[in-house]
Each structure stands twice: as structure tokens, then as C-alpha cells.
């Protein structure tokens, strides 16, 4: 079921005679709603409510990462959100037996395999598909069997992209962290070019290409302007903005910036 905002956006494309391939989707990551909850061990704020509000504001999907240490998202959250979503769930998970077993129970529409270290504050880099080729290939096969569209969260590296295609993943998500963390314009331009080249190369291999990590209201437009990108997954910046403007306005504003970048680049 499409919400009103999504219908209006699609009507905009039709009225202006533009192909729907020019659209870029927004997946809203709600992990940090759960981070606030877990900080005090309260039942609030509820990620389920956040998922519903993000959808109402125009999110094309909801992304959540259930880490093995359960530092934010809990199994309860995943089950309830899966039951109420009107769009789709993108479940991020590590390549471990426990997480794959859980995914087989939940059967998310989308499953994104990510690297995971207990000591990290947030995901520090892309999945090393080359170094863990067989385990990643087995995980992709298991997730495909339950009907999930599988993506691999990887760095903008041509060899990793080739490995992602080789293990049978139909989708990749380019790690944009180095771009987001760049400390000067020259470094940022270099990282942006890496992402552009990686995205175009992946698209030439018939992979669907998403991107995310560290994107915010100030740096999202150059990424959203890359025509081959299908979807951006953004969380921390949206949740931070929501503290001051409310979640719905925060989602709408990010969506607006992405559409402006895509249509006027």
C-alpha cells in the first residue's frame, strides 16, 4: 500500500513526463530510536511507532540492524515491525548462524549482509566478500531460499563488487562512510569519485546499487545525484533532526533533498 506522499511523488514524475527510472528511494534506518530506549531500559521510544511514522512521511522502506550484542534493535522489534509495515523491511545482519536462523524465521523482504565487530561504535567499513567468500555465498543462498532480496554492504572497491556479483547477490549497498567523514573538499571529491565509478561499474554488471552510511542533510545531494543509485539508507541524521523537527518532517526534508538532487543535477 502506498501512502499519500508516495502517490504524489509518482504523479509528479508522470505529469512531467519523466521516466520512473529517475526516481531514488529512501530507506529510513530506525536503529537509534532503539538506542535511546535501551539507554534507560524503558519500553519507549518504540521503534515500531517510529517505523510507522517514517512510512507515513514517505519512507520507501524501513531499515534496521539487529546486532548480535542487541545494543539497540531487539528481536521483538523486528517481529512487530515486520507485521505492521506497509512498505518493506530491510534487515541488516551479520554472516553468523544465529542471525541467519533468525532471518529464516522473519523472512524479511530485503536482507543486507554487513560486517560486525562488538567493539565498534558503528559499522566501520564494508563486508570483505573476497576474504569470506564461501561463508558469504552460503548466506546469500540461504536468504534467497526464503525469498529475501539479498544485498551486500561493501566498500566502493571494484574487486569486492566483482565478488559480490560472483556470490549471487543481486544488490549491493555502497559504504559511503569515507565520503561522509572526509575532512576537506579535495578528500571528499576523491571519495565521491570512487563512489561514482564503483556505482557505474556495479550497474554494468547488472547489480542493483544502493548506498548509505554517514549521509546527512549537508552531504546527501552529491550522492543522490548519481543516476545509477537505486536507494539511499539513512538513519542517524534523520533521527537527530527528528529531535528538533519531529520524525515526519525529518523524513520529508531528506526525501525532498534527494529528489531535488536527482531531478536537477
WORACOR-V738128 format. One record per pair of residues at least 12 apart in sequence whose C-alpha atoms are under 10 Angstrom apart, sorted by the first residue. I is the first residue (numbers start at 1). GAP is how many residues later the second one is. Records with the same first field share a line. If there is no record, write none. Layout:
I: GAP, GAP
//
This chain:
1: 84, 85, 86
2: 53, 54, 56, 58, 84, 85
3: 52, 53, 54, 55, 56, 57, 83, 84
4: 52, 53, 54
5: 50, 51, 52, 53, 54, 247
6: 49, 50, 51, 52, 53, 54
7: 51
8: 50
9: 14, 49, 247, 250
10: 13
13: 250
18: 245
21: 206, 207, 208, 209
22: 203, 205, 206, 207, 208, 237, 240, 241
23: 201, 204, 206, 207, 208, 235, 236, 239, 240
24: 36, 186, 200, 201, 202, 203, 204, 205, 206, 207, 208, 231, 234, 235, 237, 238, 239
25: 33, 34, 35, 36, 185, 199, 204, 205, 206, 207, 208, 230, 233, 234
26: 32, 33, 34, 35, 36, 37, 184, 198, 204, 205, 206, 207, 208, 225, 228, 229, 232, 233
27: 27, 28, 31, 32, 33, 34, 35, 36, 37, 61, 62, 63, 183, 185, 204, 205, 206, 207, 208, 224, 228
28: 22, 23, 26, 27, 30, 31, 32, 33, 34, 35, 36, 61, 62, 204, 205, 206, 207, 208, 210, 211, 223, 226
29: 21, 22, 25, 30, 32, 33, 34, 35, 36, 61, 62, 63, 204, 205, 206, 207, 208, 209, 210
30: 16, 17, 18, 20, 21, 24, 32, 33, 34, 35, 42, 43, 204, 205, 206, 208, 209
31: 16, 19, 31, 32, 33, 34, 35, 40, 41, 42, 43, 204, 205, 208
32: 13, 15, 32, 39, 40, 41, 203, 204, 205, 206, 207, 208
33: 12, 13, 14, 15, 16, 17, 18, 39, 40, 202, 203, 206, 207
34: 12, 13, 14, 16, 30, 36, 37, 38, 39, 40, 43
35: 12, 35, 36, 37, 38
36: 36
37: 35, 36
38: 32, 33, 34, 35, 36
39: 32, 33
46: 31
47: 17, 25, 26, 27, 30, 31, 33, 34
48: 28, 29, 30, 31, 32, 33, 34, 35, 36, 37
49: 32, 35
50: 12, 31, 189, 197, 198
51: 12, 13, 30, 31, 33, 34, 35, 36, 38, 196
52: 29, 32, 33, 34, 35, 196
53: 193, 194, 195, 198
54: 184, 193, 194, 195, 196, 197, 198
55: 30, 31, 32, 33, 193, 196
56: 30, 192, 195, 196
57: 190, 191, 192, 193, 194, 195, 196, 198
58: 29, 190, 193, 194, 196, 197
59: 28, 29, 189, 192, 193, 195, 196
60: 26, 27, 28, 29, 171, 172, 173, 195
61: 24, 25, 26, 27, 28, 29, 48, 49, 170, 172
62: 19, 20, 23, 24, 25, 26, 27, 28, 29, 48, 171, 172, 173
63: 25, 26, 27, 28, 29, 47, 48, 49, 170, 171, 172
64: 13, 14, 17, 25, 26, 27, 28, 29, 47, 48, 169, 171
65: 13, 25, 26, 27, 28, 29, 46, 47, 48, 49
66: 12, 25, 26, 27, 28, 33, 36
67: 25, 26, 27, 32, 47, 49, 50, 51
68: 25, 26, 28, 30, 31, 48, 49, 50
69: 47, 48, 49
71: 47
75: 27, 31
78: 13, 24, 25, 28, 30
79: 26, 27, 28, 29
82: 24, 25, 26, 27
83: 23
87: 22
88: 20, 21, 22
89: 18, 19, 20, 21, 22, 59
90: 18, 19, 20, 21, 22, 58, 59, 60, 61, 143
91: 12, 15, 16, 17, 18, 19, 20, 21, 22, 57, 59, 60
92: 16, 18, 19, 20, 21, 22, 23, 58, 59, 60, 61
93: 18, 19, 20, 21, 22, 23
94: 18, 19, 20, 21, 22, 23, 33, 42, 45
95: 17, 18, 19, 20, 21, 32, 37, 40, 41, 43, 44, 45
96: 17, 20, 39, 40, 43
97: 42
99: 14
100: 13, 39, 40, 42, 43
101: 41, 42
103: 39, 40, 43, 45
104: 38, 39, 40, 41, 42, 43, 44
105: 41
106: 40
107: 36, 37, 38, 39, 40, 41
108: 35, 38, 39, 40, 41, 42
109: 34, 37, 38, 39, 40, 41
110: 33, 34, 37, 38, 39, 40, 41, 61
111: 29, 32, 33, 36, 37, 38, 39, 40, 41, 60
112: 28, 31, 36, 37, 38, 39, 40, 41, 57, 59, 60, 61
113: 13, 14, 16, 23, 26, 27, 30, 37, 38, 39, 40, 41, 56, 59, 60
114: 12, 13, 14, 15, 37, 38, 39, 40, 59
115: 12, 13, 14, 37, 38, 39
122: 91
123: 52, 54, 90
124: 51, 53, 54, 89
125: 28, 29, 30, 49, 50, 51, 52, 53, 88
126: 26, 27, 28, 29, 30, 31, 34, 47, 48, 49, 50, 51
127: 25, 26, 27, 28, 33, 37, 48
128: 24, 25, 26, 27, 32, 35, 36
129: 23, 24, 25, 30, 31, 32, 33, 34, 35, 37, 38
130: 29, 30, 31, 32, 33, 34, 36, 37
131: 29, 32
133: 30, 31, 33, 34
134: 33
135: 32
136: 16, 27, 28, 31, 32, 33
137: 26, 27, 29, 30, 31, 32
138: 29, 30
139: 28, 30
140: 12, 24, 27, 28, 29, 30
141: 26, 27, 28
143: 26
144: 24, 25, 26
149: 20, 21, 22
150: 18, 19, 20, 21, 22
151: 13, 17, 18, 19, 20, 21, 22, 23, 56, 57, 58, 59
152: 12, 13, 17, 18, 19, 20, 21, 22, 23, 57, 58
153: 18, 19, 20, 21, 22, 57, 58, 59, 60
154: 18, 19, 20, 21, 22, 57
155: 17, 18, 19, 20, 21, 22, 23, 39, 40, 43, 56
156: 16, 17, 18, 19, 20, 22, 35, 36, 37, 38, 39, 40, 41, 42, 43, 45, 46, 55
157: 17, 18, 37, 38, 40, 41, 42, 44, 45
158: 36, 39, 40, 41, 43, 44
159: 39
160: 12, 38
161: 12, 13, 37, 38, 40, 41, 44, 46
162: 39, 40, 43, 45
164: 38, 43
165: 37, 40, 41, 42
168: 39
169: 38, 39
170: 35, 36, 37, 38, 39
171: 31, 32, 35, 36, 37, 38, 39, 59
172: 27, 30, 31, 35, 36, 37, 38, 39
173: 26, 35, 36, 37, 38, 39, 40, 56, 57, 58, 59, 60
174: 21, 24, 25, 28, 35, 36, 37, 38, 39, 55, 58
175: 20, 35, 36, 37, 38, 39
176: 15, 16, 18, 19, 35, 36, 37, 38, 39, 47
177: 14, 34, 35, 36, 37, 38
178: 12, 13, 14, 17, 35, 36
179: 12, 13, 14, 15, 16, 34, 35, 36, 40, 44
180: 12, 32, 33, 34, 35, 36, 38, 39, 40
181: 32, 33, 34
188: 31
189: 33
192: 30, 31, 34
193: 30
195: 16, 28, 31
196: 26, 27, 29, 30, 31, 32, 33
197: 29
199: 12, 27, 28, 29, 30
200: 26, 27, 28, 29
201: 27
202: 26, 27
203: 25, 26
204: 24
207: 21
208: 20, 21, 22, 23
209: 19, 20, 21, 22, 23
210: 18, 19, 20, 21, 22, 23
211: 12, 13, 18, 19, 20, 21, 22, 23
212: 19, 20, 21, 22, 23
213: 19, 20, 21, 22, 23, 24
214: 19, 20, 21, 22, 23
215: 17, 18, 19, 20, 21, 22, 23
216: 18, 19, 20, 21, 22, 24, 25, 38
217: 20, 21, 24, 33, 36, 37, 38, 40, 41
218: 19, 36, 39
219: 38
220: 12, 14, 34, 37, 38, 41
221: 33, 36, 37, 38, 39, 40, 41, 44
222: 36, 39, 40, 43
223: 35, 38, 39
224: 33, 34, 35, 36, 37, 38, 39, 41
225: 33, 34, 35, 36, 37, 38, 39, 40
226: 35, 36, 39
227: 34, 35, 36, 38
229: 33
231: 27
232: 23, 26
234: 17, 20
235: 16
237: 13, 14, 17
238: 12, 13, 14, 15, 16
239: 12
241: 12, 13
//
